[in-house]
Amino acid sequence: MPPHGRLEDAGFFACREDLEDELIRACGADRVEACLETEGDLTAFRRLQGQPQWREHPREAQLRRWIASGARRKLRYARLLVEAADDERLPLPLISVLDRAAGD
């Protein structure tokens, strides 16, 4: 396997788990929940939290699961969470790919 730096040189940037995980950490769970509330989805998220198999999981894991479970949630919330994140907390893989696309 090539060294990590060489993959980045070739334009590949990896998230720890996935983009949703990175964005949830960048925003923090409270801000993500505020975003869900604004979008009218907080009640649906609370239903997932009430399911026995999800009750004991950390809130960040619950959020990640909920966002990933909807047909179009991943696309919709990726944009919303990028907009909600503080610029200084944006995930490095996202910053790197945007810099690369912008030609920096």
C-alpha positions as CSV (number, residue, x, y, z in Angstrom):
1,M,0.0,0.0,0.0
2,P,1.4,3.4,-0.9
3,P,2.3,5.8,1.9
4,H,-0.6,8.1,3.0
5,G,1.1,11.2,1.7
6,R,1.3,9.7,-1.8
7,L,-2.5,9.0,-1.8
8,E,-3.1,12.6,-1.0
9,D,-0.8,13.7,-3.7
10,A,-2.9,11.7,-6.1
11,G,-6.1,13.4,-4.9
12,F,-7.4,10.9,-2.4
13,F,-8.5,12.2,1.0
14,A,-9.9,9.9,3.6
15,C,-12.2,10.5,6.5
16,R,-11.9,8.6,9.8
17,E,-15.2,6.8,9.4
18,D,-17.1,8.7,6.7
19,L,-18.0,12.2,5.9
20,E,-21.0,12.2,8.2
21,D,-18.7,11.2,11.1
22,E,-16.4,14.1,10.3
23,L,-19.1,16.6,10.0
24,I,-20.9,15.6,13.2
25,R,-17.6,16.0,15.1
26,A,-17.0,19.4,13.3
27,C,-20.4,20.7,14.3
28,G,-20.9,18.9,17.7
29,A,-24.0,17.0,18.5
30,D,-25.9,20.0,19.8
31,R,-25.5,21.9,16.6
32,V,-26.4,18.8,14.5
33,E,-29.6,18.4,16.6
34,A,-30.4,22.1,16.1
35,C,-30.1,21.5,12.3
36,L,-32.4,18.5,12.5
37,E,-34.9,20.7,14.4
38,T,-34.7,23.5,11.8
39,E,-35.4,20.9,9.1
40,G,-38.3,19.3,11.0
41,D,-36.5,16.0,11.5
42,L,-35.8,16.1,15.2
43,T,-38.9,14.0,16.1
44,A,-37.8,11.3,13.6
45,F,-34.3,11.3,15.2
46,R,-35.8,11.0,18.7
47,R,-37.7,7.9,17.5
48,L,-34.3,6.3,16.5
49,Q,-32.9,7.2,19.9
50,G,-35.8,5.5,21.6
51,Q,-35.2,2.2,19.9
52,P,-33.8,-0.4,22.3
53,Q,-30.8,-1.2,20.1
54,W,-29.8,2.5,19.9
55,R,-30.5,3.7,23.5
56,E,-27.1,3.0,24.9
57,H,-25.1,4.3,21.9
58,P,-23.4,7.7,22.1
59,R,-25.4,10.5,20.6
60,E,-22.9,11.0,17.8
61,A,-23.3,7.4,16.8
62,Q,-27.0,7.8,16.8
63,L,-26.8,10.9,14.7
64,R,-24.5,9.2,12.2
65,R,-26.9,6.2,12.0
66,W,-30.0,8.4,11.5
67,I,-28.4,10.5,8.8
68,A,-27.2,7.4,7.0
69,S,-30.5,5.6,7.2
70,G,-32.6,8.0,5.1
71,A,-32.8,7.7,1.3
72,R,-31.7,11.3,0.7
73,R,-30.5,12.4,4.1
74,K,-26.8,11.9,3.4
75,L,-26.9,14.4,0.6
76,R,-29.1,16.9,2.3
77,Y,-27.4,16.9,5.6
78,A,-23.9,16.9,4.2
79,R,-24.6,20.3,2.7
80,L,-26.4,21.6,5.8
81,L,-23.7,20.4,8.2
82,V,-20.9,21.9,6.1
83,E,-22.8,25.2,6.3
84,A,-23.3,24.8,10.1
85,A,-19.7,23.9,10.9
86,D,-17.2,26.4,12.1
87,D,-14.7,27.0,9.4
88,E,-11.8,26.2,11.7
89,R,-13.4,22.9,12.6
90,L,-14.1,21.6,9.1
91,P,-12.7,18.1,8.5
92,L,-9.2,18.1,7.0
93,P,-10.2,15.7,4.2
94,L,-13.0,18.1,3.2
95,I,-10.7,21.1,3.3
96,S,-8.0,19.2,1.3
97,V,-10.4,18.1,-1.4
98,L,-11.9,21.6,-1.7
99,D,-8.4,23.2,-1.9
100,R,-7.5,20.7,-4.5
101,A,-10.6,21.5,-6.5
102,A,-9.9,25.2,-6.2
103,G,-6.4,24.7,-7.5
104,D,-4.6,25.7,-4.2
